[in-house]
Amino acid sequence: MILAAVALCAAAVYFCGFCYRVPSVWKTVTKVAAILPLLAFEAMQGGLGLLLLALLLCLAGDFFLSLEGDTPFLAGVGAFALGHVAYIALFLTHPFADPALIGQMPFVLVAVVLLGAAALVAPILFRGAGPLRFAVLGYVPMIVGMGIAGLGFALQMPLVTLGALLFVASDLVLGLEMFVLREGTTAKRLAPFWVWATYWCAQVLIVFGLA
């Protein structure tokens, strides 16, 4: 309960006071504090190694992406990409997952929608990301693959599936916020709130869905 309270309080503080601000020490600390309790909870539960690895990599990604500059950005993207690989491996090998569901109705339609969204958004991000275009383009299959792999939990552990899909939604809007949306627009101003809310809820749903 204490870990949950710490994570929730830190997430709320980040949502209300930091997600839309420029990088700072306190922004970094608050963001990490909202995710670190999830990692601690899973470690205390003696949980799955792949989940711990995925959370640790995402935590590293959170840290780097809260800093300024292209180098921290690339480190953050790399950490999250590896985190998604760990999630994919976990989702495909977990004893309660059924990867065969991905090819069945109606879940195959969700997979097709995710692939279609990736095919639509990837060229837009590629054009807008400048020198970071190849890193961004390489990241797209990772996040979409994680979302599709999460469909295998739709019947046994639906919270995990919802978390995986929210993760995809979060990263989609993050990419648009960084490389496509224009400064001063309502969409640009609201994007950080959507990105953080969906991302944090995604991690919580995955962790507690697998608990």
TORDRENNU-36306 format. One line per field, with one value per residue: residue in three letters; y, z, x of N, C-alpha, C, CB in turn. Coordinates in steps of 0.1 Angstrom, whole numbers, plus 5000, padded with zeros to 4 digits. Each point is the difference from the previous one (the first is absolute). Last residue first. Glycine has a CB too. Layout:
BEGIN
rest [ALA/...]
n.py [Y/...]
n.pz [Z/...]
n.px [X/...]
ca.py [Y/...]
ca.pz [Z/...]
ca.px [X/...]
c.py [Y/...]
c.pz [Z/...]
c.px [X/...]
cb.py [Y/...]
cb.pz [Z/...]
cb.px [X/...]
This chain:
BEGIN
rest [ALA/LEU/GLY/PHE/VAL/ILE/LEU/VAL/GLN/ALA/CYS/TRP/TYR/THR/ALA/TRP/VAL/TRP/PHE/PRO/ALA/LEU/ARG/LYS/ALA/THR/THR/GLY/GLU/ARG/LEU/VAL/PHE/MET/GLU/LEU/GLY/LEU/VAL/LEU/ASP/SER/ALA/VAL/PHE/LEU/LEU/ALA/GLY/LEU/THR/VAL/LEU/PRO/MET/GLN/LEU/ALA/PHE/GLY/LEU/GLY/ALA/ILE/GLY/MET/GLY/VAL/ILE/MET/PRO/VAL/TYR/GLY/LEU/VAL/ALA/PHE/ARG/LEU/PRO/GLY/ALA/GLY/ARG/PHE/LEU/ILE/PRO/ALA/VAL/LEU/ALA/ALA/ALA/GLY/LEU/LEU/VAL/VAL/ALA/VAL/LEU/VAL/PHE/PRO/MET/GLN/GLY/ILE/LEU/ALA/PRO/ASP/ALA/PHE/PRO/HIS/THR/LEU/PHE/LEU/ALA/ILE/TYR/ALA/VAL/HIS/GLY/LEU/ALA/PHE/ALA/GLY/VAL/GLY/ALA/LEU/PHE/PRO/THR/ASP/GLY/GLU/LEU/SER/LEU/PHE/PHE/ASP/GLY/ALA/LEU/CYS/LEU/LEU/LEU/ALA/LEU/LEU/LEU/LEU/GLY/LEU/GLY/GLY/GLN/MET/ALA/GLU/PHE/ALA/LEU/LEU/PRO/LEU/ILE/ALA/ALA/VAL/LYS/THR/VAL/THR/LYS/TRP/VAL/SER/PRO/VAL/ARG/TYR/CYS/PHE/GLY/CYS/PHE/TYR/VAL/ALA/ALA/ALA/CYS/LEU/ALA/VAL/ALA/ALA/LEU/ILE/MET]
n.py [4904/5000/5033/5021/5000/5004/5029/5023/5000/5012/5030/5017/4998/5015/5034/5010/4999/5020/5032/5004/5004/5036/5030/4974/4994/5047/5022/5024/4961/4956/4944/4979/5001/5008/4999/4967/4976/5010/4989/4958/4994/5007/4973/4967/5006/5000/4959/4985/5017/4981/4960/5004/5010/4961/4959/4972/5028/5036/4986/4996/5046/5010/4985/5036/5031/4979/5000/5046/5008/4973/5013/5049/4999/4996/5040/5020/4982/5011/5044/5021/5027/5003/4975/5020/4965/4964/5016/5002/4958/4982/5017/4971/4962/5008/5008/4961/4976/5018/4992/4956/4993/5017/4972/4964/5009/4993/4953/4982/5017/5018/4962/4972/5026/4997/5013/4973/4984/5040/4992/5035/5029/4989/5002/5038/5016/4989/5019/5035/5003/4998/5035/5021/4996/5012/5035/5010/4995/5024/5031/5000/5009/5032/5025/4999/4951/4980/4971/4987/4995/4982/4972/4988/4993/4978/4976/4994/4991/4971/4982/4998/4983/4973/4987/5005/5012/4992/5045/5025/5001/5009/5032/5016/5002/5019/5027/5014/5017/5036/5003/5001/5036/5020/4994/5014/5036/5008/5000/5010/4994/5035/4975/4970/4968/5029/5012/4968/4963/5005/5008/4964/4973/5015/4991/4959/4989/5015/4980/4961/5001/5008/4966]
n.pz [4884/4952/5013/5033/4962/4961/5027/5020/4955/4980/5037/4992/4949/5003/5035/4978/4954/5015/5027/4963/4965/5018/4982/4958/4999/5014/4980/5021/4981/4969/5009/4975/5032/5044/4994/4963/5027/5040/4976/4987/5043/5019/4966/5005/5049/4995/4973/5036/5035/4974/4994/5047/5011/4972/5011/4971/4963/4993/5012/4951/4992/5021/4958/4978/5036/4997/4951/5004/5032/4970/4957/5018/5017/4955/4990/5043/4990/4952/5015/5033/4961/4987/5000/4966/4967/5034/5024/4955/4986/5047/5002/4961/5010/5048/4990/4969/5035/5033/4968/4989/5049/5007/4961/5020/5041/4985/4981/5012/4991/5046/5021/4988/5033/5045/5043/5040/4988/4964/4959/4980/5040/5014/4953/4994/5045/4988/4956/5023/5030/4961/4983/5045/4999/4951/5009/5042/4976/4962/5035/5025/4954/4985/5051/5038/5026/5000/4964/5032/5038/4972/4976/5045/5013/4956/5011/5046/4981/4966/5035/5032/4962/4986/5048/5026/5059/5044/5008/5013/4952/4989/5039/4988/4953/5016/5032/4960/4973/5033/5015/4953/4994/5044/4990/4953/5016/5038/4966/4949/4948/4999/5014/4983/5034/5039/5014/4982/4979/5030/5037/4982/4991/5044/5019/4971/5009/5047/5001/4974/5030/5038/4982]
n.px [5003/4994/4965/5028/5035/4968/4970/5040/5023/4956/4990/5046/4992/4953/5015/5044/4979/4957/5026/5034/4961/4973/5036/5005/4950/4995/5053/5038/5026/4972/5012/5039/5038/4978/4951/5002/5034/4973/4959/5025/5022/4954/4977/5037/4996/4952/5008/5031/4968/4963/5028/5013/4953/4985/5029/4966/4977/5035/5044/5004/4991/5043/5020/4974/5016/5045/4997/4984/5038/5030/4981/5004/5046/5017/4974/5017/5045/4992/4980/5026/5014/4942/4958/4971/5013/5004/4961/4979/5022/4987/4954/4988/5030/4991/4952/5003/5026/4968/4964/5022/5007/4954/4987/5026/4974/4955/5025/5057/5044/5000/4978/5038/5025/4970/5032/4997/5046/5024/5024/4972/4997/5047/5017/4969/5013/5047/4990/4975/5040/5028/4968/4999/5050/5001/4967/5025/5042/4979/4981/5043/5020/4964/4982/4969/4980/4957/5016/5037/4967/4964/5034/5018/4952/4995/5042/4982/4955/5022/5031/4963/4973/5040/5007/4948/5006/5013/4981/5040/5012/4953/5000/5046/4984/4958/5027/5029/4963/4992/5047/5014/4965/5012/5048/4993/4969/5030/5037/4971/4990/4950/4946/4967/5017/5011/4954/4968/5027/5040/4969/4971/5041/5018/4954/4996/5048/4995/4955/5018/5040/4970/4969]
ca.py [4997/4988/4990/4994/4995/4989/4989/4995/4993/4988/4991/4996/4992/4987/4993/4995/4991/4987/4994/4994/4988/4989/5003/5000/4986/4993/4994/5009/5008/5014/5010/5003/5002/5005/5012/5012/5003/5006/5014/5006/5003/5010/5013/5004/5003/5013/5009/5000/5008/5015/5004/5000/5012/5011/5011/4996/4992/5006/4999/4986/4995/5001/4988/4988/5001/4998/4986/4993/5003/4994/4986/4997/4998/4987/4990/5000/4995/4985/4993/4989/4991/5006/4998/5011/5014/5000/5002/5014/5010/4999/5010/5014/5003/5001/5013/5011/5000/5005/5015/5007/5000/5010/5013/5003/5006/5013/5011/4997/4997/5011/5010/4996/5008/4991/5006/5004/4988/4998/4988/4989/4998/4996/4986/4991/4998/4992/4987/4994/4996/4987/4990/4996/4992/4987/4991/4997/4990/4988/4995/4994/4988/4988/4997/5008/5009/5012/5008/5007/5009/5012/5009/5007/5010/5012/5007/5007/5012/5009/5006/5009/5011/5008/5008/4995/4999/4989/4989/4994/4994/4988/4990/4995/4991/4988/4991/4991/4987/4994/4996/4987/4990/4997/4993/4986/4993/4995/4989/5005/4991/4997/5010/5010/4993/4999/5011/5014/5004/5001/5012/5011/5001/5005/5014/5008/5000/5008/5014/5005/5002/5012/5012]
ca.pz [5014/5000/4992/5009/5012/4996/4995/5011/5008/4993/5002/5014/5003/4993/5006/5013/4999/4994/5010/5011/4998/5007/5014/5005/5000/5011/4997/5002/5012/5000/5004/4990/4987/4998/5008/4993/4988/5003/5002/4987/4992/5006/4998/4986/4998/5005/4990/4988/5002/5000/4986/4994/5005/4991/5008/5014/5007/4999/5014/5005/4997/5012/5009/4994/5001/5014/5003/4994/5008/5013/5000/4997/5013/5005/4991/5002/5013/5000/4992/5009/5002/4997/5011/5009/4993/4993/5010/5005/4991/4999/5008/4997/4986/4999/5006/4991/4988/5005/5002/4987/4995/5008/4995/4988/5004/4994/5001/5000/4987/4992/5000/4989/4988/4989/4987/4999/5000/5013/5007/4992/4996/5011/5004/4989/5001/5012/4996/4993/5009/5006/4990/4999/5012/5000/4990/5005/5010/4994/4993/5009/5005/4991/4990/4988/4998/5007/4993/4988/5005/5006/4990/4994/5009/4999/4988/5002/5009/4992/4990/5007/5004/4989/4996/4988/4987/4995/4997/5013/5006/4993/5003/5014/4999/4993/5009/5008/4994/4997/5012/5004/4990/5001/5012/4999/4990/5007/5010/5012/5009/4994/5002/4989/4987/4993/5001/5002/4991/4986/5001/5000/4987/4991/5003/4996/4985/4995/5003/4992/4986/5001/5000]
ca.px [5003/5007/4993/4990/5006/5008/4991/4992/5009/5004/4989/5001/5012/4998/4989/5003/5011/4995/4991/5007/5007/4994/5000/5013/5005/4994/4987/4989/5001/5005/4990/4990/5004/5014/5003/4994/5006/5013/4998/4995/5011/5008/4994/5001/5014/5002/4993/5008/5013/4996/4997/5013/5007/4997/5004/5004/4990/4987/4995/5000/4987/4991/5003/4994/4986/4996/5001/4988/4988/5002/4997/4986/4992/5003/4994/4985/4998/5002/4989/4996/5012/5013/5010/5001/5002/5013/5011/4998/5006/5015/5007/4995/5003/5015/5004/4996/5009/5012/4998/5000/5013/5008/4997/5008/5013/5001/4990/4985/4996/5003/4989/4992/5003/4997/4998/4985/4992/4993/5005/4999/4986/4992/5004/4996/4985/4998/5005/4989/4990/5004/5000/4986/4996/5006/4993/4987/5002/5003/4988/4991/5006/4998/5010/4999/5011/4996/4991/5006/5010/4994/4995/5011/5004/4990/5003/5013/4998/4992/5009/5009/4992/4997/5012/5006/4993/5008/4991/4995/5012/5002/4989/5002/5012/4995/4992/5008/5001/4987/4993/5006/4996/4985/4998/5006/4992/4988/5004/5005/5008/5013/5011/5000/5000/5013/5010/4995/4989/5006/5008/4991/4994/5010/5003/4988/4999/5011/4997/4990/5006/5008/4992]
c.py [4988/4995/4987/4989/4993/4993/4988/4988/4994/4992/4986/4989/4995/4991/4986/4991/4994/4990/4986/4994/4994/4987/4988/5002/4999/4986/4993/4995/5009/5006/5014/5012/5005/5004/5005/5013/5012/5003/5007/5015/5006/5004/5011/5014/5004/5005/5014/5009/5001/5008/5015/5005/5002/5014/5013/5012/4997/4992/5004/4999/4986/4995/5000/4988/4987/5000/4997/4985/4993/5003/4994/4985/4995/4996/4986/4990/4999/4993/4985/4990/4988/4989/5005/4998/5010/5013/5001/5003/5014/5010/5000/5010/5014/5004/5002/5013/5012/5000/5005/5015/5007/5000/5011/5013/5002/5006/5001/5012/4997/4998/5011/5010/4996/5008/4990/5007/5003/4989/4998/4987/4987/4997/4995/4986/4990/4997/4990/4986/4994/4996/4986/4989/4996/4992/4986/4991/4996/4989/4986/4994/4993/4987/4988/4996/5007/5010/5012/5009/5007/5010/5012/5009/5008/5011/5012/5008/5007/5013/5010/5007/5010/5013/5009/5009/4995/4997/4987/4988/4993/4992/4987/4990/4993/4990/4988/4992/4990/4986/4994/4995/4986/4989/4995/4992/4985/4993/4995/4988/5007/4991/4995/5010/5010/4995/4999/5010/5014/5005/5003/5013/5012/5002/5006/5015/5010/5002/5009/5015/5005/5003/5013]
c.pz [5005/5014/5000/4993/5009/5013/4997/4997/5013/5008/4993/5002/5014/5003/4994/5006/5014/5001/4996/5011/5012/4999/5008/5015/5006/5001/5012/4997/5001/5014/5001/5004/4990/4986/4997/5008/4992/4988/5003/5002/4987/4991/5006/4998/4985/4998/5004/4989/4988/5002/4999/4985/4993/5004/4991/5009/5015/5008/5000/5014/5005/4998/5012/5009/4995/5002/5014/5003/4994/5008/5014/5000/4997/5012/5005/4991/5003/5013/5001/4993/5008/5002/4996/5010/5011/4993/4994/5010/5005/4989/4998/5007/4996/4986/4999/5006/4990/4989/5005/5001/4986/4995/5008/4994/4988/5002/5014/5001/4999/4986/4990/4999/4988/4987/4990/4987/4999/5000/5014/5007/4992/4996/5012/5004/4990/5002/5012/4995/4993/5010/5006/4989/4999/5012/5000/4990/5006/5010/4994/4994/5011/5006/4993/4990/4987/5000/5007/4993/4988/5004/5005/4988/4996/5010/4997/4988/5002/5008/4992/4990/5008/5003/4988/4997/4989/4986/4995/4998/5013/5006/4993/5004/5014/4999/4993/5010/5009/4994/4997/5012/5004/4991/5002/5012/4999/4991/5006/5009/5012/5010/4994/5001/4988/4985/4991/4999/5001/4990/4986/5000/4999/4985/4990/5003/4996/4985/4995/5002/4991/4986/5000]
c.px [4992/5003/5007/4992/4989/5006/5008/4992/4993/5009/5004/4989/5000/5013/4999/4989/5003/5012/4995/4992/5008/5008/4994/5000/5014/5005/4995/4986/4988/4999/5007/4992/4990/5004/5014/5003/4995/5008/5013/4999/4997/5012/5008/4994/5002/5014/5002/4995/5008/5013/4997/4998/5013/5007/4998/5004/5004/4989/4985/4994/4998/4986/4991/5003/4993/4985/4996/5001/4988/4987/5000/4997/4986/4992/5003/4994/4985/4998/5002/4991/4996/5011/5014/5012/5003/5003/5013/5011/4998/5006/5015/5009/4996/5004/5015/5004/4997/5011/5014/4999/5002/5014/5007/4997/5009/5014/4996/4992/4985/4995/5002/4988/4992/5002/4996/4997/4985/4990/4993/5003/4999/4986/4991/5003/4995/4985/4998/5004/4988/4990/5003/4999/4986/4996/5006/4992/4986/5002/5003/4987/4992/5006/4997/5011/4999/5012/4996/4991/5007/5010/4994/4996/5012/5004/4991/5004/5013/4998/4993/5010/5009/4993/4998/5012/5009/4995/5008/4991/4996/5012/5003/4989/5002/5011/4994/4993/5008/5001/4986/4992/5005/4996/4986/4997/5005/4990/4987/5003/5005/5008/5013/5011/5001/4999/5012/5011/4996/4989/5006/5008/4991/4994/5010/5003/4988/4999/5011/4997/4990/5006/5009]
cb.py [5024/5007/5018/5022/5018/5011/5016/5023/5015/5012/5019/5022/5014/5010/5021/5021/5013/5012/5023/5017/5007/5011/5024/5009/4996/5014/4997/5017/4999/5002/4982/4976/4982/4984/4992/4984/4975/4988/4996/4979/4981/4991/4989/4976/4984/4997/4982/4976/4992/4994/4977/4982/4999/4988/4986/4978/4990/5010/5005/4995/5015/5019/5001/5010/5025/5010/4999/5018/5022/5004/4998/5021/5017/5003/5016/5024/5010/5004/5020/5015/5019/5023/4980/5003/4993/4976/4988/4998/4984/4976/4997/4992/4976/4983/4998/4986/4975/4990/4998/4980/4978/4996/4991/4975/4988/5004/4997/4978/4992/5004/4995/4976/5001/4988/5018/5002/4990/5025/5002/5014/5025/5015/5006/5018/5024/5010/5010/5023/5019/5006/5017/5023/5014/5010/5021/5022/5010/5012/5024/5015/5010/5016/5012/5019/4986/4986/4980/4980/4985/4986/4980/4981/4985/4984/4978/4982/4989/4982/4978/4985/4986/4979/4981/4990/5018/4990/5017/5023/5017/5011/5019/5021/5014/5015/5020/5017/5011/5023/5018/5007/5017/5023/5014/5009/5022/5019/5010/5022/4986/5022/5007/4997/4982/4996/5002/4990/4977/4982/4996/4987/4975/4989/4995/4980/4976/4992/4992/4977/4981/4995/4987]
cb.pz [5005/4979/4986/5013/5000/4978/4991/5010/4992/4978/5002/5008/4984/4982/5004/5004/4981/4985/5007/4996/4976/4996/4995/4978/4979/4998/4976/4995/5001/4976/5013/4993/5005/5018/5018/4992/4999/5021/5008/4994/5011/5022/5001/4993/5018/5017/4994/5005/5024/5009/4995/5015/5022/4996/5013/4990/4978/4978/5009/4985/4980/5006/4993/4977/4998/5007/4983/4982/5007/4999/4977/4987/5011/4991/4980/5005/5008/4981/4985/5020/4998/5006/5007/4998/4981/4996/5017/4996/4981/5007/5017/4997/4995/5018/5016/4992/5003/5022/5006/4990/5012/5020/4993/4996/5021/5003/4976/5011/4995/5013/5024/5003/5008/5014/5006/5024/5014/5003/4988/4981/5000/5015/4992/4983/5009/5010/4984/4992/5014/4997/4982/5007/5014/4988/4986/5012/5006/4981/4996/5017/4995/4981/5014/5013/5015/5015/4989/4998/5019/5008/4986/5006/5018/4992/4991/5016/5011/4987/4999/5020/5001/4986/5009/4992/5007/5022/4995/5010/4989/4979/5002/5006/4982/4987/5014/4998/4978/4996/5012/4991/4983/5007/5010/4985/4987/5016/5004/4998/4981/4987/5021/4999/5011/5022/5022/5015/5001/5006/5024/5012/4998/5014/5025/5005/4999/5019/5021/4999/5004/5024/5012]
cb.px [5005/5011/4991/4999/5018/5006/4984/4999/5019/4997/4983/5009/5012/4985/4988/5014/5010/4984/4993/5017/5002/4978/4997/5009/4986/4979/5006/5016/5025/4994/4987/4999/5016/5005/4984/4982/5005/5000/4977/4988/5011/4994/4978/4999/5007/4982/4984/5006/4999/4977/4992/5009/4988/4978/5017/5009/4994/5006/5023/5019/4999/5013/5023/5003/5002/5021/5018/4998/5010/5024/5009/4999/5014/5022/5003/5000/5022/5016/4998/5002/5015/4992/4986/4976/4985/4997/4986/4975/4994/4998/4982/4977/4997/5003/4980/4981/5003/4994/4975/4989/5003/4985/4978/5001/4999/4976/4992/5005/5022/5020/4995/5007/5023/4983/5016/4999/5017/5003/5022/5006/4996/5013/5024/5003/4998/5021/5017/4992/5007/5024/5006/4992/5016/5019/4996/5000/5022/5011/4993/5009/5022/5000/5016/4991/5014/4986/4992/5015/5004/4981/4996/5015/4991/4982/5009/5006/4981/4989/5012/4998/4979/5000/5013/4979/4985/5004/4982/5002/5015/4990/4984/5011/5010/4984/4995/5017/4999/4992/5012/5023/5001/4996/5018/5018/4995/5003/5022/4988/5006/5000/4989/4976/4986/5010/4992/4983/4991/5017/5005/4983/5001/5018/4995/4985/5010/5014/4987/4990/5015/5005/4982]
